[in-house]
Amino acid sequence: MDDSEPRPATGWTFLTNHARVLAVIARDPGSRVRDIAARCLLTERAVQKIIADLESEGYLTHTRVGRSNLYEIPAGTVLRHPADMGPTVADLLSILTVHRNGSEPEPAAKPEPAAGSESAAGSGSGSGAR
């Protein structure tokens, strides 16, 4: 391996899986669970659990758009641990979402609803949770 390639983790890692998932969602709020899992090197089931954790603690919300979810990280959310008070989750994510070349990521485009999905969205045909 050369110095530019990531090395396999041994023991602990600097970021938690929750932070990794939240950073991927911050980069692309329309990410699918499958894509988040691939980027974070986690299983889809683990990502679903992490998303549920983040939502239950108020770090994340989602809206159904057709068959997809559009995630949102509420503004002003603070870090959980008392030793981390001061910066917000958004402050931390602003660092984690900078591209490797140092440029800011482009804002993610919101998914367009599928044709005719407006009537299906209000039908109550599903709970929206997966």
N, C-alpha and C positions, 0 to 999 in steps of 0.2 A: 504494500500500500504506500502511495505517496502521501505527503502532508496535506493535500487538498481533500482526500477522501475521509469521510467520517469513520471512526473506529467503532467496533462493536462495544456496547456498554458492558462494563464489568462492575457488578455491585450496584451502587446508587447512581442516579443521574441528576443533573442540575435542575431540570424542569419536571414537574409532575405530568402525568398523562392528562389531568384536567387542564393544566395550562396549555399543553400542546393542542388539545382539541379546541379550546377557546381561541387560540391563536389562528388555527386553520379557519375557524368560523369567522373570525374578525377579518381575515383576508378575503373570504368569499362566503357571505351570508347565505348563499343559495347552495352551498355544498351538500352533496348527498352523504348519508352515513357511510356508504361504501367507499366514497372518495376520501372522507375524513379518516377512516380506518386505514386506508392504504398510505396516506401521507404520514400518519402517526405510528405506523407499524403496529397496529392493534387489531383485534377482531371487531367485527361489526357489533357483536353483542356487548363488548366492553365499551365501545363508543356510545351505544344506546344508553347504557347505564350511566356513563359520565354525563351525557346530555341531560338525562333525568335528574342527576345530582345537581347540575348547574342550574337547571330550571327550578328545582325545589328550593334552592337557596337564593333565588332572585338574580343570578348572574346572567341568565339567558331566557329569552322567550322565543316562541315560534308562532308563525302564522301559516296556515295551509294555503298554498297557491296551486290549485289543480291537484296533482298527485305529489307535489313536492312541498318541502318546508322552506320558509324563508326565516332565518334566525335573526334576532336582534339582541344586542348587548345593551342593557339599559344604561343611560348616561349617569355618571356620578356614583356608580357602584364602588364600594370600598373593599379592600382586601380583608379577609376574615381574621387573620392572626393579629393580636394587639401589637406585636413587635413590628408589623408591616404597616401600621397606620401612617397616613400622610398621602402617599400617591394613591390614585384610584386604579381600578382595573384598566380603564382606558389608557392611563399613563403607561402602565406596564405593557399593554398590548401594542401601544405605539412603537415601542422598542422592538418587540417580537415580530411585528409585521413589516419591518423595513426589509426590502429585498436585499439579497446578498451584494448587489452592486451599490448599495447605499441609497437607492432611490425609494421614494414612497410608493406603495402599491397603488394601482388605479382603483377607484371605488368600484365595488362589484355591482354589476347591473342586476336589477331586480328581475326575476323570471317573469315573463309575460304569461298571463293566464291563457290557457288553451281556448280555442274558439268554442263558445257554448258552455264554458265551465262555470259561468256566473250562476246559472240556474242549478248546476250540480253542486256548487259549493254550499248553497244554502239548503240543500236537501236533507242534511243531517244524516247522510248515509254512512258516516264513519265517525269514530271518536277523534281522529287526528293523531292519536298517540300510537307510536309503534315501538 
